[in-house]
């Protein structure tokens, strides 16, 4: 009957073992809660970004802003085809400053660029641009 002799020590060992188990369980639950909170926060931020982008893309003035690209360069250098919400434009004989001005304007528009092809021939540039919105 050695167990009776060490009964208090066994109870203390069991209590210590239970405390360690509870500590690790609590630690895992807190960690899981923090992970879920950060995932939820990230999802909310992504949703806000989607709503903002939809608002920008639904802007009725995008078509008017695209029409300004036609007026930016002399008409003789522009071949313009706009059907619905799709635009195909070809610019020929551009100098470097016209090309820079045009590409800057294009990059600041809220459109989906499908094709942006720039070719250099001598000192002039040719640019083909397709987009939709």
KAVEN-V202562 format. One record per backbone hydrogen bond with DSSP energy under -1.0 kcal/mol. CO is the residue of the C=O (numbers start at 1). NH is the residue of the N-H. Records with the same first field share a line. If there is no record, write none. Layout:
BEGIN
CO = NH ; NH
END
This chain:
BEGIN
2 = 6
6 = 10
7 = 11
8 = 12
9 = 13
10 = 14
11 = 15
12 = 16
13 = 17
14 = 18
15 = 19
16 = 20
17 = 21
18 = 22
19 = 23
20 = 24
21 = 25
22 = 26
23 = 27
24 = 28
25 = 29
26 = 30
27 = 31
28 = 32
29 = 33
30 = 34
31 = 35
32 = 36
33 = 37
34 = 38
35 = 39
36 = 40
37 = 41
38 = 42
39 = 43
40 = 44
41 = 45
42 = 46
43 = 47
44 = 48
45 = 49
46 = 50
47 = 51
48 = 52
49 = 53
50 = 54
51 = 55
52 = 56
53 = 57
54 = 58
56 = 59
61 = 65
62 = 66
63 = 67
64 = 68
66 = 69
68 = 72
74 = 77
75 = 78
77 = 92
79 = 90
81 = 88
83 = 86
85 = 133
86 = 83
87 = 131
88 = 81
89 = 129
90 = 79
91 = 127
94 = 125
95 = 99
96 = 100
97 = 101
98 = 102
99 = 103
100 = 104
101 = 105
102 = 106
103 = 107
104 = 108
106 = 109
109 = 111
112 = 132
115 = 130
117 = 128
119 = 126
121 = 124
124 = 121
125 = 94
126 = 119
127 = 91
128 = 117
129 = 89
130 = 114 ; 115
131 = 87
132 = 112
END
